[in-house]
Amino acid sequence: MTVLILLSACSDYGLERDLGEPPMAYPFPLPLPQRPEPGPVIQVEPSFHDFGEGDPWDATTQPITITNLGLEALTVTDLRYDSTAGASGNDELLFSAEDSVNGPLPWVLQPGERREVTVTYTPTDEGDDEGALVVVSDDVGQPRASATQVGSARFAGFTTGWYIVNDDTPYDLTSDAVHRVDYDGDPDAYWYEPSGKHGMTASTDVARHFAELREYVISRAGGPTVVTGPLSFYAPSELPDMMEGSFSYILCDFWMDPSDDPSRYTIASGPVDDGIRVIVNGAILGELTYNQSGSWPLTNAVPGQVNTLVVILMDNAMWEKYVNDLAFYKDGVMVGG
């Protein structure tokens, strides 16, 4: 729109002009105030978000706001989230409709009303990740509004360090007739470990249960201990034999380059008391009982993504519990941070 303004001088203000001259005209665009559009109008913001480079397993959450900018009620009928992340089986970009706050679909947003949803990014591999939220509504001008999120991970070294949880709480080892504990380091004792995942015994949902076991350890461990050499752990014990048990946890996230051969790697332990169970990515590699040593190849580790080791140290008899010289090896040479 173009407006012509005619300027004429006024002698009362000391401005004089030859009245024979035509008035001056200056064309310029006139900014008009923004007014709500008729009907429902959807806005999804931010329409693009870059999480940047994140540390492995470091979760970051981005809120996304859905707003009705129109003059009539907006009905949101569907929310769809598609992601290129998770090709290795990990859910790196997770969408939440925040149902506990927003309620179930469909949502009816009055003019000016908004709802907030979230996308959480937890990088677990080296590749670039991208996801898109598609919001389906009755906005005839934009029935499918979208918002895109991208991110990637940075990795330095082989591990993030040892996460250690020492739980001296005595747990009953006699409540399940199927899992009777009969000797020092008896694997049946892992059924009673307090994460509720039974040490991954007979898991029916390995990915979910192992993720919950990992979260149980991480949330109680504090910061990691830098890997500078083989790890040894010791704690005293006064548990009655075979009646009660205590469980400590050692967790380590580790990374292999995409070109690495997992069969060249092992996890090894020196003598233990009373026993350990070794788990990688949810798979039980094996156990050691009292005074045994052993090693296991990391053939189920996945190159090019973050893998997780959990060692459960179990004690079911006096007087001590320990694990000695726990370490990763590649071609027989210890690897660390």
N, C-alpha and C positions, 0 to 999 in steps of 0.2 A: 504494500500500500504506500503511495507517495502523497505527501501533504505539501501544498504550496502555502507559505506564510508570506503575506504582504507586509512589508515594513514601511511605515511612514514616520517621519520625524515630527516632533512636537516642539514648537518654539518656546513653550513654557519651561522646557528643560534645557534650554540653550542649544537646541538642535535645530538647524535650519537646512532646508532643501529647496531647490528650485522647483516650484509647483508645476512647472512645465515638464519636468522629467517624469517618466513612467515609474510606478512603484517597483521596488526590487523584489525578485522572487528567488527563494532558496529551496530547492528540492532536497529532502533528506528522508530516510526511512523513519517512521514513527514507531517506537517500541510499544507494543500493546501488552497489557498485563495478562499473565497466564490465568486462564479460567478452566475450571473442571470441564472435561468433555461430557457430552450427553451419553447416557448409557454407562455400563460398567467399563472401566479401563484398568488393566492390570500393569503393575510394575514389579519386576523381580530384580533386587539389587543386593550385592554387586553382581552385575552380569558376567564379570570375569574376575577370578581371584587366583593369584599365583602364590602357593605356599612356600615357594623357594626351595632351597636345598635343606633338608632336615637330617638330623641324626637318626640312625636306625632305631626303630621302636619308640621314637619320641613323638607322641601324639599331639596334634595341633587342631583346634576346632575353629571353624569359620561360620558365623551366623549368616543366614540369607533371609532377607525380609521380602515378603509378598504384600503389596499394598494396593488398595483400590483407589485410583485417582479420579474415578468417574463420578457421575451424579446419581447413579442408580446402583443397587446392590450387585455385587460380583459373586458368582458361585464358582468355587474351585472344586472340580469333580475328580481330579486324579493328579498324583505326583509320581513321576517316574525318574529313576536314577540309573544311568548307564555309565559304566566305567571300563577303561582299558586296563586299570590296575587289577591285580589279583590273578594274573595269568598263571602264577605258580601255586595258586590255591590260597593265597592270603588276601584278606579283604583290607586293602590299603586305604581306599576311600570309602567311608561308611556314611550313608545318609540317614538322618533321623527326622521324621516329621514332628517330633516332640508331641506325641499323642497325649501324654499326660497333661499337657498344658493346652494344646490346641483342640483336642477331641478328635473324633473320627471324621473322615470325609463323608459327604461334601461339606465344605466350609462356605458359609455365607458372610461376606465382608461388606459391611455398609460403607457408604462413601467416606473416605479418609481412614478406614480401619485397616489394620495390618496384622499379619501373623509372621512369626519367626521360626524358621527351621534351621538345621545345622548339617554341616559336612565335616567329618573328622578324618584327618589324613595321618596315617601311621606308615611311613615308608619301611619296607622290608627287603627291597632289592635295588639294584643299581639303575634300573631303567627309568625312563620318564613315565609319569602317570597322569592320566587325564580322566575327568568325569564330568558329566553334565546332568543337571536337574532340569526336567521338563515339567512345567506346570500347565495343566489343561483346565481351561475355564470357559465361561460364556462370553468373554470379551470377543466380539465379532471381528474386531480389527487385529487381534493377536490371540487366537484361540490356544496356541501352544507357545508360551513364553519360556525362555531357557536361561540358565546361568551355568557357566563353565568354570571348573577348577583344575589347576595343574600343579604338579610338584615333582620333586626328585629327591634322591638321598645321597649323602656323602659317606664314604667309608674310609677309614684309616686303620691299617693294621688288620690282624686276624681276629681279635676279640675285643669286647667292650669291658672285660674284667670279670672277676668273680663276685657274684652276689651271694652272700652267706646269711642264713637264718639259723640260729641255734635256739631250739625250743626244748627246754628241760621239763616241760609239763608231762607228768605221767599219764598215759592213755591206757585204758583197759584193753587187754589183748584176749579176753575170754568170752566176749559177747556173741560171737558168731561160730556156730558149731562146724561150719564148713571150713573155716579158716582157723584151725587149731595151731598154736605156736608150740613146737615141741623141742626146739634146740636153738642155740645161739645163732642169730642171723637167719632164722627160718623165714623164707620169702612170704609165708602167709601173714607175717606181721605187717607187711606194707598195706594190707587191707584196712588197717586201722589208722593210717596216717591222717592228720587232721584237716587237710585241704578238702576232704570230701570226695576226692577223685580216686581213692584207693590205690595210690601209686600207679595208676593206669592199668591196674589189674582188670582184665576182661572188659575193657572199655568198649561201649557200643557207639560212641561218637568221639573218635580219637582227636580230631582237629579241635572241637569245642572243649573237650575235657582237658586237653593239654594246654590250650590257651588259658583256661581258668586256673590250672595248676601253676603256669608261669606267672599269671597275675598275682596269685596267692603269695608266691615267693617274693616277687619284685616289690609288692606293697609293704612287705615286712622287713626288707633287707637294708634299706638305706642305700647309700652310694656304693658303687662297685670298688673292689680291691684290684689294683693294677696287677696284671700278670707279669711277674718278673722271674719266675721259676716255678718248679713243682709246688703244688699247694698241699700243706699238711694241716690238719685240724684235730684238736683234742679237747675233750671236756670230761670232767669226773661224772660218775654215775652211782646211784645207790638204789637202783630199781630192784624189786624182788624178781627172781628168775622166772621168766615165761609168763608172768602175771600182768605186768605193765610194761609199756614201752615208751620211748621218747624218739622224736624224729627231728633231725636237722637237715637243712637243704643247702645245696651248692648249685648255683645256676650260672651259666655262661652263654651269652650270645656270641656266635662266631661266624666268620665270613670267608668264603672261598671265591677266588676269581672265577669268572664264567668259564675259563679254559681249564680249570683245575680238575684233576681226577680224584674223586673222593676216596677211592681205594688206597691212595697213598697216605691217607691220614688215619691215625688211631687215637683213642683216648685210653689212657693206662692209669692204673692205681697200684700202689704198694699195699702192704698188709692193712686190714681193717678190723674194727671191733665195734659192734657185733656183726654188722653187715651193711652193704650198700646195694642200691639198685641204680643202674645207669640207663637213662632215657634220653633219646635224641629225636626231636621233632615228633614226639608222641609214641615212638616205638621203643619198647623195652629191649635194650641190647643184651642185658644179662645182669647177674647178681654175683656178689662175693659174700661169703660167710666168714666167720671168725678166723683171722690170721691168714686169709687167702690174699693173693695178688692176681692181677689179670689185666688184659687189654682187649679192646674191641675195635674193629675197623669201622670207619664212619661212612660206610657205603650207602646209607640212606640219607646222608646230607646232600643238599642241593647246591651246586655251584651257582654263583651269581645272585644269591639271596642270603638273607640272615637266617641262620639255623640256631637252634637252642638246645643246649645240654642241661639236663637236670639230674643231679645225683642226690638220692635220698639216703642219708646216713641214719641207720636204725640201731637203737640200743634196746635190748630186752633182758639184760642181766648185769649185775655188778661186775666191775667197779669203775669202768671207764668206757668211753666211746671215742673212736678216732678213725681217720683216714689219712694215709701217708702217700706223699709223692703223686698226687693227682696232676696229670698234665696231658696236653695235646702233643702229638708227634706227627711229623711229615717225613717220610722216608727214614724213620728212626731218629730224627733230630727234633728236639723240642721246639715248638712254636708258641709264641706268646702274643703280647699286645701289639 
